């Protein structure tokens, strides 16, 4: 039997909605299930075979070993099998993700998603396709609810598919200490002994060590899953590369590089020991202090928005706000009104919004609303999202407060330096 034929059979029999199927074909199953037959030999050898309609079958191109299927196994999926209008090179993992999260809830409304260079960007699909289409009615609330249920189901399979740790990920890359010491010597030779009083130079050194670690881990199955950029740039950089710079409670314009990594123990320099210990104390302090500040910001937002409401009327305003539509912001203008041919017109679909990229439009905005009742805004100025619920403005303030909270707490959870290029044009 060909793999595509088996997958069609699995869809027809609704196997992809059964956890037992996933654990039968993607895990090292020890006993027979209704999907896999297990035969144990005299010397402990185990043979696993697929079962279709009570018969043991084999799949062309699949060599059964400890597991039947590998989520990374590539295959060519013919057009129309799911939400794909043409043949596509994909993997079993992408097939499952598309079937459960996209095809079942939305049918052919959203094209098949694949990525040869990494993971499927479901978050991007959610933000840039699902939410806008839900706003303009192209996706129904029932379909969206099904998506949420299926996402929860897929998440329940994390223990099967998500690799949280590997042997390689707990062992430092060979030569990283020597590489760091060599680069420190080269920095001092080029810029002088006080080079690491410059935080920009510390950030440059840390960036080199992070790249060294990423190169070491790039082929590891946990890379990009449990070993995210934040984990590598913060935790592993300190564990293996260099502890780096820590501001402490009292921030200073002058940098101080703690040269040791955590695996080498504490540094010998008194100044560096003090800085390392103050790092832990600072984290504890900012956990409380930044939570307090973020709480005040969040409360300010919610207090300011309390009582604001929308009404299904047109205030009749004749002017709006000029805004440049770009590939980064066009999504947020779906369901908003802009001036076209001297009249206000809704941007109904994602395609309509895309067509405006590169143009400066006059968009209606709540700040220009002329509705006469205080604290009430007309739904034309608010747009369809903010007027979809009478109290949606207040709910939006909760989201803004959450953003403030998260950004503040990152100072405690993630520490380190980074540099960006900034020109006078950028500042202007």
Secondary structure as GFF3:
##gff-version 3
##sequence-region A 1 428
A	DSSP	alpha_helix	3	12	.	.	.	ID=ss1
A	DSSP	three_ten_helix	15	17	.	.	.	ID=ss2
A	DSSP	alpha_helix	19	25	.	.	.	ID=ss3
A	DSSP	beta_strand	36	40	.	.	.	ID=ss4
A	DSSP	beta_strand	46	52	.	.	.	ID=ss5
A	DSSP	beta_strand	55	57	.	.	.	ID=ss6
A	DSSP	beta_strand	74	77	.	.	.	ID=ss7
A	DSSP	beta_strand	88	91	.	.	.	ID=ss8
A	DSSP	alpha_helix	92	98	.	.	.	ID=ss9
A	DSSP	pi_helix	99	103	.	.	.	ID=ss10
A	DSSP	alpha_helix	104	106	.	.	.	ID=ss11
A	DSSP	alpha_helix	122	125	.	.	.	ID=ss12
A	DSSP	pi_helix	126	130	.	.	.	ID=ss13
A	DSSP	alpha_helix	131	135	.	.	.	ID=ss14
A	DSSP	alpha_helix	141	155	.	.	.	ID=ss15
A	DSSP	alpha_helix	158	161	.	.	.	ID=ss16
A	DSSP	three_ten_helix	168	170	.	.	.	ID=ss17
A	DSSP	alpha_helix	176	191	.	.	.	ID=ss18
A	DSSP	three_ten_helix	195	197	.	.	.	ID=ss19
A	DSSP	alpha_helix	199	217	.	.	.	ID=ss20
A	DSSP	alpha_helix	229	230	.	.	.	ID=ss21
A	DSSP	pi_helix	231	241	.	.	.	ID=ss22
A	DSSP	beta_strand	244	245	.	.	.	ID=ss23
A	DSSP	beta_strand	257	258	.	.	.	ID=ss24
A	DSSP	three_ten_helix	262	264	.	.	.	ID=ss25
A	DSSP	alpha_helix	270	305	.	.	.	ID=ss26
A	DSSP	beta_strand	309	311	.	.	.	ID=ss27
A	DSSP	beta_strand	321	324	.	.	.	ID=ss28
A	DSSP	three_ten_helix	330	333	.	.	.	ID=ss29
A	DSSP	beta_strand	337	340	.	.	.	ID=ss30
A	DSSP	beta_strand	343	346	.	.	.	ID=ss31
A	DSSP	alpha_helix	350	355	.	.	.	ID=ss32
A	DSSP	beta_strand	360	363	.	.	.	ID=ss33
A	DSSP	three_ten_helix	366	368	.	.	.	ID=ss34
A	DSSP	beta_strand	376	378	.	.	.	ID=ss35
A	DSSP	alpha_helix	379	386	.	.	.	ID=ss36
A	DSSP	alpha_helix	392	413	.	.	.	ID=ss37
A	DSSP	alpha_helix	424	427	.	.	.	ID=ss38
###
